[in-house]
Amino acid sequence: MAEQGREAARAAAADALDRIDRFLETTRPPTPCLVVDLDIVRTRYRQMRDLFPSAAIYYAVKANPAAEIIAALAELGAGFDLASDGEIERCRDLRVPAARLSFGNTIKRESDIARARRDGIDLFACDSAPELEKLARAAPGARVFCRLLVQGHGAEWPLSRKFGCDRQTAAELLLRAPRLGLKPAGVSFHVGSQQMEPRQWQGAIAHAAEIFRACARNGLALELLNLGGGFPAHYRRPAPELAVYAEIIEAALRECFGGARPRILLEPGRYMAGDAGLLRASVMLAAERPHPGGRRWVYLDAGRYNGLPETLGERIDYRLRTPRTAGPLGPVVLAGPTCDSTDILYERSGYELPLALAAGEPVDFLSAGAYTASYASVEFNGFAPIRTYCI
């Protein structure tokens, strides 16, 4: 059954790539651009719903806030994890019910909290006493969950340090919430984006269960456990199948909570949109550079500041494709178009491209539907934001 599922997934990905190729061939949009196949987004939502049947799925809008993606997922019944008033505005414009929205950023303007509350949003994150007090002033009576600090080992894009608090602080904040007129709902965590080790959820769930028990000893019953995101897209390094994550998470929930399992919430972003997108760039220059090693440098019209910021530290290594299928390959350094020395994408990751690749030819970044167009600068060096096409 697992092999059949993998074969079906590969066939769906191939069909999506064919649809994207037909769009690029017939439309010929200017590069750089991102093309997203909405059928893959819908398929990913259904897969997650089938493997986590008792969980509420809240798409992390920051991964790709295209209105078409939000609308497609809203139609399927998804909720949405929001990080700013701008993301709330986008869901508001698309008439997503407030009951399906969560203000999951632990760093919020008080005025944005108040506006979200007026719009009917009832679920907010926090991880510090000042943020809890802010919520009490701006969103009285709202439900709050506390974000737990986890290390994110095994993640290609770790999320530790900036967010979350220790277990003792989390319990103290949740116990204090009722005294401030808030309703403590539960605990959240995030094991890191593009998490390649499914067992990282085990320890985080165990720590969350300790907070549940500490609150229960003080007469407070929590009801929500937000497992965050971290479910991977498919880049150069093979990732485990979603079913592996589901099996390990289910076992951890049984072990840590038994029959008193809380309501589960998931916040997938990259998993939902990543494999649905292709980013097409064009070669601006390919030249040998007189640097140590003598490698060929390929400069693209998409770089770190206009679509490919997750190449920082060469953490996310996209699968690449060019139209040249014959001729010799050679090692290259890939760089972006800006007059900034940090705009280098890959120098150590061992990429090879056709040596005949020349200016004007396309280079495609596969599985680039998440954290690309939404991450681009507004107009650094005068380069326009990357445009998204949803098909």
C-alpha positions as a Python dict, from the first residue, in 0.01 Angstrom:
ca = {
    (1, 'M'): (0, 0, 0),
    (2, 'A'): (281, 241, 87),
    (3, 'E'): (452, 176, -248),
    (4, 'Q'): (121, 230, -427),
    (5, 'G'): (85, 562, -248),
    (6, 'R'): (434, 668, -352),
    (7, 'E'): (365, 571, -713),
    (8, 'A'): (42, 772, -710),
    (9, 'A'): (225, 1071, -566),
    (10, 'R'): (496, 1048, -833),
    (11, 'A'): (232, 1026, -1106),
    (12, 'A'): (48, 1330, -968),
    (13, 'A'): (372, 1527, -953),
    (14, 'A'): (454, 1435, -1313),
    (15, 'D'): (105, 1542, -1426),
    (16, 'A'): (143, 1874, -1243),
    (17, 'L'): (481, 1935, -1404),
    (18, 'D'): (327, 1866, -1746),
    (19, 'R'): (52, 2120, -1675),
    (20, 'I'): (305, 2380, -1563),
    (21, 'D'): (520, 2316, -1871),
    (22, 'R'): (219, 2363, -2099),
    (23, 'F'): (137, 2690, -1925),
    (24, 'L'): (494, 2815, -1961),
    (25, 'E'): (507, 2713, -2325),
    (26, 'T'): (179, 2879, -2422),
    (27, 'T'): (195, 3186, -2197),
    (28, 'R'): (572, 3255, -2193),
    (29, 'P'): (559, 3482, -1887),
    (30, 'P'): (857, 3705, -1817),
    (31, 'T'): (1109, 3563, -1571),
    (32, 'P'): (1156, 3520, -1289),
    (33, 'C'): (812, 3382, -1216),
    (34, 'L'): (646, 3123, -997),
    (35, 'V'): (381, 2886, -1133),
    (36, 'V'): (167, 2696, -881),
    (37, 'D'): (-57, 2400, -963),
    (38, 'L'): (-361, 2424, -735),
    (39, 'D'): (-448, 2057, -787),
    (40, 'I'): (-132, 1960, -599),
    (41, 'V'): (-225, 2195, -314),
    (42, 'R'): (-568, 2033, -291),
    (43, 'T'): (-418, 1683, -307),
    (44, 'R'): (-175, 1762, -26),
    (45, 'Y'): (-458, 1889, 195),
    (46, 'R'): (-660, 1573, 135),
    (47, 'Q'): (-358, 1353, 208),
    (48, 'M'): (-297, 1527, 538),
    (49, 'R'): (-664, 1511, 629),
    (50, 'D'): (-669, 1136, 559),
    (51, 'L'): (-354, 1065, 764),
    (52, 'F'): (-454, 1294, 1054),
    (53, 'P'): (-833, 1244, 1059),
    (54, 'S'): (-888, 1393, 1405),
    (55, 'A'): (-673, 1704, 1352),
    (56, 'A'): (-775, 2051, 1242),
    (57, 'I'): (-551, 2165, 955),
    (58, 'Y'): (-456, 2533, 951),
    (59, 'Y'): (-252, 2632, 644),
    (60, 'A'): (42, 2858, 731),
    (61, 'V'): (-35, 3147, 499),
    (62, 'K'): (320, 3284, 515),
    (63, 'A'): (440, 2991, 301),
    (64, 'N'): (253, 3127, 2),
    (65, 'P'): (-26, 3384, 51),
    (66, 'A'): (-162, 3371, -305),
    (67, 'A'): (-535, 3437, -292),
    (68, 'E'): (-600, 3139, -519),
    (69, 'I'): (-430, 2901, -273),
    (70, 'I'): (-622, 3040, 23),
    (71, 'A'): (-951, 3017, -166),
    (72, 'A'): (-885, 2659, -279),
    (73, 'L'): (-804, 2545, 74),
    (74, 'A'): (-1091, 2739, 230),
    (75, 'E'): (-1331, 2560, -3),
    (76, 'L'): (-1198, 2228, 131),
    (77, 'G'): (-1257, 2335, 490),
    (78, 'A'): (-905, 2434, 596),
    (79, 'G'): (-824, 2679, 869),
    (80, 'F'): (-544, 2934, 845),
    (81, 'D'): (-246, 3022, 1063),
    (82, 'L'): (-182, 3396, 1033),
    (83, 'A'): (122, 3605, 1120),
    (84, 'S'): (10, 3963, 1057),
    (85, 'D'): (-278, 4197, 998),
    (86, 'G'): (-199, 4180, 626),
    (87, 'E'): (-257, 3804, 620),
    (88, 'I'): (-575, 3848, 821),
    (89, 'E'): (-688, 4109, 567),
    (90, 'R'): (-633, 3865, 283),
    (91, 'C'): (-846, 3597, 451),
    (92, 'R'): (-1104, 3859, 541),
    (93, 'D'): (-1129, 3968, 176),
    (94, 'L'): (-1183, 3604, 76),
    (95, 'R'): (-1460, 3570, 337),
    (96, 'V'): (-1291, 3296, 535),
    (97, 'P'): (-1491, 3251, 859),
    (98, 'A'): (-1315, 3396, 1164),
    (99, 'A'): (-1371, 3066, 1346),
    (100, 'R'): (-1114, 2912, 1110),
    (101, 'L'): (-842, 3170, 1175),
    (102, 'S'): (-560, 3167, 1430),
    (103, 'F'): (-327, 3461, 1499),
    (104, 'G'): (-25, 3240, 1552),
    (105, 'N'): (258, 3494, 1563),
    (106, 'T'): (388, 3546, 1917),
    (107, 'I'): (496, 3902, 1828),
    (108, 'K'): (196, 4121, 1744),
    (109, 'R'): (102, 4488, 1743),
    (110, 'E'): (-160, 4559, 2007),
    (111, 'S'): (-370, 4744, 1750),
    (112, 'D'): (-359, 4438, 1520),
    (113, 'I'): (-472, 4216, 1807),
    (114, 'A'): (-765, 4448, 1874),
    (115, 'R'): (-866, 4453, 1510),
    (116, 'A'): (-842, 4075, 1483),
    (117, 'R'): (-1060, 4040, 1790),
    (118, 'R'): (-1319, 4280, 1647),
    (119, 'D'): (-1322, 4066, 1333),
    (120, 'G'): (-1415, 3764, 1545),
    (121, 'I'): (-1079, 3587, 1571),
    (122, 'D'): (-1073, 3400, 1900),
    (123, 'L'): (-740, 3211, 1902),
    (124, 'F'): (-407, 3381, 1972),
    (125, 'A'): (-49, 3268, 2044),
    (126, 'C'): (187, 3400, 2309),
    (127, 'D'): (518, 3304, 2465),
    (128, 'S'): (591, 3583, 2715),
    (129, 'A'): (426, 3778, 2994),
    (130, 'P'): (421, 4112, 2804),
    (131, 'E'): (247, 3947, 2507),
    (132, 'L'): (-6, 3783, 2737),
    (133, 'E'): (-78, 4121, 2897),
    (134, 'K'): (-116, 4275, 2552),
    (135, 'L'): (-371, 4008, 2462),
    (136, 'A'): (-561, 4072, 2786),
    (137, 'R'): (-593, 4442, 2702),
    (138, 'A'): (-671, 4410, 2331),
    (139, 'A'): (-861, 4079, 2311),
    (140, 'P'): (-1041, 4023, 2643),
    (141, 'G'): (-1202, 3682, 2670),
    (142, 'A'): (-998, 3535, 2383),
    (143, 'R'): (-850, 3185, 2382),
    (144, 'V'): (-471, 3173, 2407),
    (145, 'F'): (-210, 2904, 2356),
    (146, 'C'): (151, 2920, 2463),
    (147, 'R'): (437, 2836, 2229),
    (148, 'L'): (698, 2601, 2369),
    (149, 'L'): (1066, 2636, 2278),
    (150, 'V'): (1212, 2337, 2092),
    (151, 'Q'): (1557, 2301, 1940),
    (152, 'G'): (1464, 2194, 1586),
    (153, 'H'): (1740, 1939, 1540),
    (154, 'G'): (1705, 1770, 1202),
    (155, 'A'): (1535, 2066, 1035),
    (156, 'E'): (1683, 2214, 718),
    (157, 'W'): (1548, 2553, 832),
    (158, 'P'): (1553, 2562, 1217),
    (159, 'L'): (1317, 2797, 1402),
    (160, 'S'): (1464, 2794, 1752),
    (161, 'R'): (1559, 3089, 1977),
    (162, 'K'): (1332, 3362, 1835),
    (163, 'F'): (1009, 3193, 1944),
    (164, 'G'): (890, 2991, 2240),
    (165, 'C'): (950, 2962, 2612),
    (166, 'D'): (1052, 2687, 2853),
    (167, 'R'): (804, 2449, 3014),
    (168, 'Q'): (790, 2625, 3349),
    (169, 'T'): (723, 2964, 3189),
    (170, 'A'): (458, 2814, 2963),
    (171, 'A'): (271, 2664, 3260),
    (172, 'E'): (297, 2992, 3451),
    (173, 'L'): (160, 3193, 3159),
    (174, 'L'): (-132, 2956, 3106),
    (175, 'L'): (-217, 2955, 3478),
    (176, 'R'): (-204, 3335, 3483),
    (177, 'A'): (-426, 3378, 3176),
    (178, 'P'): (-763, 3334, 3357),
    (179, 'R'): (-669, 3601, 3610),
    (180, 'L'): (-624, 3840, 3315),
    (181, 'G'): (-962, 3754, 3167),
    (182, 'L'): (-830, 3519, 2898),
    (183, 'K'): (-915, 3155, 2826),
    (184, 'P'): (-607, 2929, 2826),
    (185, 'A'): (-649, 2678, 2544),
    (186, 'G'): (-324, 2482, 2531),
    (187, 'V'): (28, 2451, 2398),
    (188, 'S'): (199, 2482, 2061),
    (189, 'F'): (545, 2410, 1925),
    (190, 'H'): (728, 2399, 1592),
    (191, 'V'): (1005, 2143, 1538),
    (192, 'G'): (1161, 2340, 1251),
    (193, 'S'): (1079, 2390, 885),
    (194, 'Q'): (1164, 2107, 644),
    (195, 'Q'): (1203, 1872, 938),
    (196, 'M'): (1368, 1555, 808),
    (197, 'E'): (1351, 1356, 1134),
    (198, 'P'): (990, 1260, 1220),
    (199, 'R'): (1094, 1153, 1570),
    (200, 'Q'): (1157, 1516, 1663),
    (201, 'W'): (783, 1537, 1737),
    (202, 'Q'): (816, 1272, 2009),
    (203, 'G'): (1012, 1482, 2257),
    (204, 'A'): (811, 1794, 2185),
    (205, 'I'): (482, 1611, 2247),
    (206, 'A'): (621, 1468, 2571),
    (207, 'H'): (722, 1816, 2692),
    (208, 'A'): (382, 1955, 2599),
    (209, 'A'): (217, 1675, 2798),
    (210, 'E'): (419, 1779, 3104),
    (211, 'I'): (270, 2129, 3074),
    (212, 'F'): (-80, 1981, 3046),
    (213, 'R'): (-19, 1781, 3366),
    (214, 'A'): (131, 2077, 3552),
    (215, 'C'): (-174, 2288, 3469),
    (216, 'A'): (-411, 2005, 3563),
    (217, 'R'): (-246, 1979, 3906),
    (218, 'N'): (-340, 2344, 3954),
    (219, 'G'): (-700, 2293, 3846),
    (220, 'L'): (-662, 2408, 3485),
    (221, 'A'): (-770, 2169, 3208),
    (222, 'L'): (-614, 2247, 2870),
    (223, 'E'): (-780, 2128, 2551),
    (224, 'L'): (-557, 2216, 2251),
    (225, 'L'): (-220, 2086, 2130),
    (226, 'N'): (-83, 2263, 1823),
    (227, 'L'): (182, 2042, 1659),
    (228, 'G'): (293, 2321, 1424),
    (229, 'G'): (439, 2261, 1080),
    (230, 'G'): (769, 2121, 960),
    (231, 'F'): (632, 1859, 720),
    (232, 'P'): (868, 1858, 421),
    (233, 'A'): (860, 1927, 51),
    (234, 'H'): (1082, 1730, -188),
    (235, 'Y'): (1419, 1886, -261),
    (236, 'R'): (1748, 1713, -352),
    (237, 'R'): (1771, 1521, -25),
    (238, 'P'): (1500, 1251, -4),
    (239, 'A'): (1240, 1318, 265),
    (240, 'P'): (1031, 1060, 454),
    (241, 'E'): (672, 1013, 340),
    (242, 'L'): (398, 1192, 533),
    (243, 'A'): (265, 853, 651),
    (244, 'V'): (586, 802, 850),
    (245, 'Y'): (532, 1132, 1032),
    (246, 'A'): (168, 1046, 1099),
    (247, 'E'): (257, 704, 1245),
    (248, 'I'): (523, 844, 1480),
    (249, 'I'): (308, 1136, 1592),
    (250, 'E'): (9, 910, 1658),
    (251, 'A'): (223, 676, 1869),
    (252, 'A'): (362, 970, 2070),
    (253, 'L'): (14, 1107, 2135),
    (254, 'R'): (-106, 765, 2258),
    (255, 'E'): (195, 726, 2485),
    (256, 'C'): (187, 1078, 2632),
    (257, 'F'): (-186, 1145, 2657),
    (258, 'G'): (-356, 805, 2654),
    (259, 'G'): (-732, 842, 2649),
    (260, 'A'): (-717, 1209, 2749),
    (261, 'R'): (-595, 1329, 2412),
    (262, 'P'): (-644, 1703, 2347),
    (263, 'R'): (-777, 1852, 2028),
    (264, 'I'): (-495, 1848, 1771),
    (265, 'L'): (-410, 2132, 1536),
    (266, 'L'): (-157, 2120, 1249),
    (267, 'E'): (-2, 2417, 1067),
    (268, 'P'): (146, 2289, 739),
    (269, 'G'): (285, 2546, 499),
    (270, 'R'): (577, 2410, 300),
    (271, 'Y'): (417, 2064, 273),
    (272, 'M'): (100, 2213, 129),
    (273, 'A'): (246, 2454, -127),
    (274, 'G'): (610, 2360, -181),
    (275, 'D'): (582, 2077, -432),
    (276, 'A'): (300, 2256, -615),
    (277, 'G'): (526, 2528, -751),
    (278, 'L'): (798, 2577, -1010),
    (279, 'L'): (1013, 2888, -1014),
    (280, 'R'): (1147, 2971, -1359),
    (281, 'A'): (1455, 3190, -1382),
    (282, 'S'): (1666, 3287, -1682),
    (283, 'V'): (2042, 3294, -1722),
    (284, 'M'): (2176, 3648, -1736),
    (285, 'L'): (2542, 3554, -1764),
    (286, 'A'): (2751, 3236, -1764),
    (287, 'A'): (3125, 3286, -1738),
    (288, 'E'): (3447, 3142, -1605),
    (289, 'R'): (3570, 3350, -1312),
    (290, 'P'): (3940, 3383, -1224),
    (291, 'H'): (3883, 3271, -867),
    (292, 'P'): (4046, 2979, -681),
    (293, 'G'): (3900, 2657, -816),
    (294, 'G'): (3822, 2808, -1153),
    (295, 'R'): (3456, 2715, -1155),
    (296, 'R'): (3198, 2847, -1394),
    (297, 'W'): (2960, 3108, -1252),
    (298, 'V'): (2598, 3118, -1367),
    (299, 'Y'): (2407, 3436, -1282),
    (300, 'L'): (2027, 3416, -1284),
    (301, 'D'): (1754, 3680, -1282),
    (302, 'A'): (1621, 3523, -959),
    (303, 'G'): (1838, 3541, -650),
    (304, 'R'): (1839, 3562, -275),
    (305, 'Y'): (1646, 3890, -275),
    (306, 'N'): (1382, 3814, -537),
    (307, 'G'): (1254, 3464, -483),
    (308, 'L'): (1525, 3237, -342),
    (309, 'P'): (1602, 3357, 13),
    (310, 'E'): (1602, 3004, 153),
    (311, 'T'): (1931, 2939, -22),
    (312, 'L'): (2081, 3131, 271),
    (313, 'G'): (2349, 2904, 414),
    (314, 'E'): (2259, 2664, 128),
    (315, 'R'): (2000, 2511, 360),
    (316, 'I'): (1727, 2445, 105),
    (317, 'D'): (1874, 2280, -202),
    (318, 'Y'): (1618, 2283, -480),
    (319, 'R'): (1612, 2032, -762),
    (320, 'L'): (1712, 2214, -1082),
    (321, 'R'): (1611, 2159, -1443),
    (322, 'T'): (1730, 2307, -1773),
    (323, 'P'): (1613, 2241, -2130),
    (324, 'R'): (1955, 2104, -2226),
    (325, 'T'): (1951, 1725, -2202),
    (326, 'A'): (2271, 1654, -2395),
    (327, 'G'): (2628, 1773, -2367),
    (328, 'P'): (2877, 1779, -2082),
    (329, 'L'): (2796, 1900, -1733),
    (330, 'G'): (3029, 2088, -1504),
    (331, 'P'): (3038, 2229, -1153),
    (332, 'V'): (2893, 2578, -1118),
    (333, 'V'): (2843, 2854, -868),
    (334, 'L'): (2489, 2990, -889),
    (335, 'A'): (2429, 3356, -811),
    (336, 'G'): (2151, 3612, -834),
    (337, 'P'): (2125, 3935, -1033),
    (338, 'T'): (2179, 4206, -774),
    (339, 'C'): (2484, 4420, -706),
    (340, 'D'): (2524, 4260, -366),
    (341, 'S'): (2807, 4025, -283),
    (342, 'T'): (2581, 3813, -61),
    (343, 'D'): (2353, 3730, -355),
    (344, 'I'): (2514, 3389, -407),
    (345, 'L'): (2280, 3090, -404),
    (346, 'Y'): (2498, 2780, -417),
    (347, 'E'): (2876, 2757, -395),
    (348, 'R'): (2939, 2446, -184),
    (349, 'S'): (2643, 2219, -265),
    (350, 'G'): (2794, 2049, -568),
    (351, 'Y'): (2552, 2162, -838),
    (352, 'E'): (2640, 2080, -1198),
    (353, 'L'): (2477, 2236, -1503),
    (354, 'P'): (2532, 2202, -1879),
    (355, 'L'): (2851, 2381, -1978),
    (356, 'A'): (2679, 2512, -2290),
    (357, 'L'): (2410, 2690, -2087),
    (358, 'A'): (2398, 3049, -2210),
    (359, 'A'): (2230, 3383, -2144),
    (360, 'G'): (1855, 3381, -2203),
    (361, 'E'): (1805, 3011, -2133),
    (362, 'P'): (1573, 2899, -1851),
    (363, 'V'): (1670, 2733, -1525),
    (364, 'D'): (1378, 2584, -1330),
    (365, 'F'): (1371, 2540, -953),
    (366, 'L'): (1136, 2251, -869),
    (367, 'S'): (926, 2229, -553),
    (368, 'A'): (954, 2605, -516),
    (369, 'G'): (593, 2686, -424),
    (370, 'A'): (667, 2782, -63),
    (371, 'Y'): (878, 3064, 80),
    (372, 'T'): (979, 3203, -259),
    (373, 'A'): (750, 3472, -405),
    (374, 'S'): (612, 3551, -58),
    (375, 'Y'): (967, 3599, 72),
    (376, 'A'): (1098, 3830, -202),
    (377, 'S'): (1205, 4190, -145),
    (378, 'V'): (980, 4465, -272),
    (379, 'E'): (1231, 4621, -512),
    (380, 'F'): (1591, 4572, -402),
    (381, 'N'): (1824, 4709, -672),
    (382, 'G'): (1513, 4792, -874),
    (383, 'F'): (1426, 4428, -939),
    (384, 'A'): (1049, 4387, -929),
    (385, 'P'): (883, 4133, -698),
    (386, 'I'): (846, 3790, -851),
    (387, 'R'): (505, 3726, -1003),
    (388, 'T'): (292, 3421, -919),
    (389, 'Y'): (63, 3239, -1162),
    (390, 'C'): (-184, 2983, -1024),
    (391, 'I'): (-316, 2722, -1264),
}
